[in-house]
Amino acid sequence: MPFDDVKHQSAAMERVRRALQSGRMPHAYLFTGRPGVGRQLFAERLSQYLLCAARRDDAVDSEDGGLFAPSEPMPLPVEPTVLDACGACEDCRMFAAGTHPDYHPIYRGLNRHHPDKGVQKRKALEHSVEVIRHFLLDAVTLRPSRGRAKVFLVSEAERLSIGAQNAMLKTLEEPPGHSYLILIASSADELLPTTRSRCHHVAFQALPADFIVQELIARGATDPDEARFLAALSQGSLGAAMQLTRGEVVAQRDAVLASLRSVTVDPLGTSRQWQELAKLLTGFKPPDETEDDDEADEAPIAKVKRPAAPPKSKSENAVDDDDDIDDAVDDDEIETGPDARTVREGQRLLLAVLGALLGDALRIAAGVAPHALTEAGQARAIAAGASARRIGDAIRAVSAAERQLELNANVGLVFDALAIAMSRALGARAA
């Protein structure tokens, strides 16, 4: 499986490549970046490389050492620039089939495979300490089943509970020589300082908008105009853009834009409307209607079959349909509405749509061609009714609301303040 499947992440790839070439692979990595920029796919490629028999045959063997023995560098059996797993050995075939015993993905929903029925019944909103102890801390102490390495890949590491992170500290600081831990998170700041300080941090950058547009069109996901609109909202994430094609952003876009017509007349009513629209933008569906977003979420750049730990392979956001587990979950424990993170993402999307419209209006007011990311007629109407300075004030109000959401401010107050600020900015033309 080629690392080249990961696009536009040369800095991150080079940092890991240098570690591999030095023969001293860090035992704990923290990969950060927006979901859908390639961090998960790269982590899987790296995991397969670490387990590939063809890439470890000439490795230094020691009683306590892992694939890269800590006492001395490992002579690579391939050219220094080649970091791909062979894809043909038994280990690679097992990895591709999701059955490699030394690959341990930790994903949201893994609690349903926990031996404790009480843990199984919990909503999978975080990685609990019980899940981490059973599937990571207990397993990391065991010798590898096949080779000299075990790989633990923790997706959505920002969802690690405080107790789970504290329980992991000793393992992160002094892991067994044969084990490698890869944590994937949106931001290092979402983890405890004690957790991130024990990991080698590799940041994954936002993808170029032109690349996202090309990929959306090539995959037949949308037409060019909508592709440009979704690329602008995705903030550099191909995975996010692909998910947006399945959500309600395009369908609800006109409703969001139309809401600006009432903001100068009834700002608080518009605020309530925005809060309701935010719940619709992510296209949330109840569990029995949810589709598997595996390809679009974390490994969108190439279709990849994700290996997973026994008893069953699952992606981080897939709905588990194991009959025996579902029978163990009470009906009142099943989540029937979007969780807080889903709602917050909808709120961010709504602000992004407003920002895109105001940005086009500002360009028109300044005599510059708009990006055509939104309905041109609405942007022209705003530009005709407010000066460039007033439109700039409205854009700054949207930016302030985005910052306040990141600080977990009261959502109602955030949108009320935004609506009032936009009412003042757009309600009368500057003198």
MOBELJO-V541088 format. One line per field, one symbol per residue. ss: DSSP state (@ for helix, = for strand, . for the rest). phi: phi as a letter, one per 40 degrees, with the letter a starting at -180 (. if undefined). psi: psi as a letter, one per 40 degrees, with the letter a starting at -180 (. if undefined). A space follows every 50 residues. Layout:
# MOBELJO-V541088
ss->???
phi->???
psi->???
This chain:
# MOBELJO-V541088
ss->..@@@....@@@@@@@@@@@@@.....=====......@@@@@@@@@@@@ @.@@@..................................@@@@@@@@... ..====...@@@@...@@@@......=.@@@@@@@@@@@@.........= ====..@@@=.@@@@@@@@@@@@.....=======..@@@..@@@@...= ===.....@@@@@@@@@@.....@@@@@@@@@@@...@@@@@@@@@..@@ @@@@@@@@.@@@@...@@@@@@@@@@@@@@@.....@@@....@@@@... ......................@@@@@@..@@@......@@@@@@@@@@@ @@@@@@@@@@@@@@@..........@@@@@@@@@@..@@@@@@@@@@@@@ @@@@@@....@@@@@@@@@@@@@@@@.....
phi->.ccccccfbcccccccccccccgbcdcabbcbicdgbhcccccccccccc cccccbdcccbacbcbdbcccacccccbcdccbcccgbcccccccccgbc cbbbcbbchcdcbccccccdcccccacccccccccbcccccccdcbbbab bbbccfcccccdccccccdccccbcddcbbbbbbacacccbcdcccccbc cbcbccccccccdccccccgcacdccccccccccfgbccccccccccbcc ccdccccccccccccbccccdccccccdccccgcbddcbccccdcccbbc cacbcccacdcacaccbcccbcccccccccdccccbaccccccccccccc ccccccccccccccccgbcccfcbccccccccccbacdcccccccccccc cccccccgcdcdcccccccccccccbcaccc
psi->hhdedhiffddddddddddddeeghiehihhiiiheeedddddddddddd ehddeedeihhideiadhhddiihhheiideheiidedidddddddefeh eehghhiheedeeidhddddeihgeihiddddddecddddeiiiddaeih hhhhifeeehiddddddedddddgiideihhhhhidideeiiddddeeih hhhhiiiiddddddddddefdiiddddddddddefehddddddddeaedd dedddddddddededgdddddddddddddddefhiideehihfddecdge dihhhhiiiieihiideihhfhdddddehideehheiiiddddddddddd dddddddddddddddefihiefeahdddddddddeiiddddddddddddd ddddddefihdddddddddddddddedihi.
